[in-house]
Amino acid sequence: MSDRLVVGITGASGAIYGIRLLERLRELPVETHLVVSRWAGVTIEQETDDSLADVRALADVAYGDNDQAARISSGSFRTRGMVVAPCSTKTLAGIATGFGHNLVCRAADVTLKERRPLVLAVREAPLSAIHLRNMLTLAELGATIVPPTPAFYARPASIDELVDYTVVRILDQLGFELEPDSRWRGLKPPGDD
């Protein structure tokens, strides 16, 4: 298994998930390869205090979205897998149909064909039958769908804690070990408030 991970950030709302993922990956011995879609750049600037340059600087290597000759567009470039966070439904559809029109979709296609883990943090609500069919298609092909769905049993006190919960769950799917305080520890015994 390679110590490289491909990270894609697309234009769906929730750029904070991709940014926090890159931040947490810096705590681990893994080389990150980032591709940010055109609309993700717009969303990053709209939703966060980070610039696109700030986000690209979090990765070891960053590629342009139209760079179809990038190393991550080839199956011979070994990686641990790929995460797309957030994953827009447009990107979901492109991956589900094998339409590698940009580097995010091409790298995801390569990840699937090489049978490496592909984790998609699909960010949309409500979901149409088309979205659900595309998710089912990809799940049947081996992708893992991890919508950014917060858990409240850990009583998160901030948006950062909610985001971190999802990011750690995404990293779990790739075998990375991070121990947050938000893991389920069972019910408290009665009277143990």
Disulfide bonds with the S-S distance in Angstrom:
none
